[in-house]
Amino acid sequence: GPFGKTERFYAVIAGDPNDLLTPRDAAADALVAAGFKLLTKDQEPPVEAEAHLSRGERLVSVQVASLCRGKLRLRYTVS
């Protein structure tokens, strides 16, 4: 939903808490291929993994987090 100029998008994907980096890296790689610049990556497995990217004034944060057995939550924050 909208939070001022910030929007958040959520998805649920199949995955294991021990493999948070693969979907995070796939999302970050897709954004880099679309012209975004990778700023940072960090992770605290098995809880979450994040990537932060920018293009011009646009900032995007990708977070992959454990949700439940066999499922991960993917969140994009765009501002």
N, C-alpha and C positions, 0 to 999 in steps of 0.2 A: 504494500500500500504506500501511498505518498506520505512523506514526513518532511514537509517543507519542500525543498528542492531535492531531497533525497528520496529514492525509491528502493524498495527491497523486493526481491523476487525469490521465492522458495521452490524447491523441488525435492522429491524423495527419490533416491536411486538405490539400486542393489549394491551392497558392499559390506565389508567387514571393518570393524574399528582398527584392526591392525594394518589396513591399507587405505589410509586417508590421503596419502600423498599422490596416488595415481589419478584419482578424479580431480584433485586440486591442480595438479600439473597439466592435465588435459585441458581444463578450463582456462588456465593461464596461457598455455600455448596457443589456444584458439584466439584469445584476445590479442596476444602478441602478433599473430598472423594477420589480424584485422587492423593492425597499426598502433596498438597500445604499447607502452613501455613498461616493462616489469620493474617495480620499485623495490619490493621486498617479498620474501617468503618466510613463514615461520610455522612451526608445528609443535604440538604438545600431544603426541600419540599416547593413548588411544582416544583422547578427548576431541581434538580438533586440529585442522591444518588450514592456513590462510595464505592468500597471495594478494598483494596490493599493486594496482596498475594505474597508469594515467595516460591520457591523450588530450593534449591541450589543457583546458580547465576541468575536464571530465575525470573523475576518480572512480575506480571500480575496486571493490573488495570482494574476493571470493572466499567463502568459508565452507569447509566440509567438516561435519561433526557427526559423531555417533548418535543414532536416533533410537533404534531398537534392534533386536536380533536380525541380521541380514539386511538392514537398511541404514542408509546414511542420509543426512539432511544436507542439501546444497543450498547455500544462500549467496545471492549476488546483492551487494549494496552499491547503488549507482548514485553519485552525487556530482 
